[in-house]
Each structure stands twice: as structure tokens, then as C-alpha cells.
Amino acid sequence: SSSSEGVHGWPNYGPVPLTRCPDCSRLQPLVRLRTKKTENGNYGREFVKCESKAQPGKIIKKCNFFMWLNEYIESLRLNGTMK
């Protein structure tokens, strides 16, 4: 693995390219965050999500795209975006 252990044993990944959301028309890239909740044993685990929110008078709806960072990295590798 190309990562080192971080908080509570979750891997710390280095730089990862952030793509646009695959589920909505938002132009900004996904955001990379780390869980702060202790339930479910995921404290400190990194994830990506879309921050698209409904906007009055516009067609854009709130987007619920979420993916654990390790799964996101694997999807980038599969589609050739990342080695």
C-alpha cells in the first residue's frame, strides 16, 4: 500500500486528484474530508463528497454523492485517472 496509518489505523493517503461529481452537474470538484464521528468505527476515515446544494430558482438539486477515499482511489485507478 502507498499509504501510512493515520488516526485509529485508517490509512493516510497523499495527494489525490479530485474530479467533478459523477452524479450531478456541479462544476466544482468533490471535496475531501475526514470523519469526526466515533460511531461505526469510522473515526478519522477519509472520504469524498459532493457539496452541491439546492439553489432557489435553479434546476440544481442537493446531491448526496459520497464515497470512501480508498474506494474513490480505486475507481480513479480503474478508469485510468490515477496510477
C-alpha angles and dihedrals in degrees: 000000000000094000137080128224117272135174112353092351098300112139119256108223123204124226113335124186111244114217131196116275112279091210104052145028096254111136097206119086125254116274125240116223141163125231117251097183117099099206120101093023094271099116109142095011115138125232142167125230142170117251096200111140130187112270122205112248094011132098093232112112129195108280121215098195110150132162133170109247095241090054091046091051090050091051090051090052092048094052093044097248092117134026 
